[in-house]
Amino acid sequence: MNREYHKWHSGRLGREMELLLFGHAGLPVLVFPTSGGRFFDFEDRGMVAAVSEKISAGQLQVFCVDSVDTESWYNSQISPQRRIARHMQFEEYLLNEVVPLIRLKNQDARLVALGISFRGYHAVNIAMRHPDVFSGFVSLSGTFDLTGFLDGFYDKDCNAHLPTHYLPEMSDRWLLDHYRNGSYVLATGWDDHCLEQNETMDRILSAKAIPHQLYVWDSANSHDWPTWQRMAQVYL
């Protein structure tokens, strides 16, 4: 299996960023780690091994990025305005630095965002905000409403990055038309503490006639790596 380590200084984030690439061809997947995780989590936690046959066969190419959530959403030492601003810088890094690398390595027109747990938010948000770049998302045990991280602060930037807020009021025909051609998967478990948020997102997408699937697994301790490994095998 092809494995590549990449590191460069991001001018948009003002620091070095790292990522791992697995595979040589196939559906490109941008992977966000779990809460507090790093770019190597997908490999260390057995997720790459779980889909290794598809990667080796050239059906999947996986790009595992790092996170700056400890500098944005989780950073209680800075104001909510600066938290959302840092998150927006991260999105610019992804769109203008990581996506060009993906396109350099992979000519497939599709691009799927995958996120686990808290980073399910990232997968859903970036795919919904940029359906011309991302053809879909796969969210495993995702959580989506991050208003609790903003200490009561709210402005247009917050609204623009909270999918449970901007999707219900979505009327942009260009975006809605792009959504019709997307592939969107929500996967959770019956005992997952994120089940309610996934059901809420399911209702929001259904109300907007955005084609998607919600899968609720009958699996004990579903908010954990063994279940996520099996989910990845099914949904990637």
Summary of the structure (lengths in Angstrom):
residues: 236
radius of gyration: 16.7
end to end distance: 17.1
largest distance: 48.3
contacts: 778
relative contact order: 0.14
helix: 42%
strand: 21%
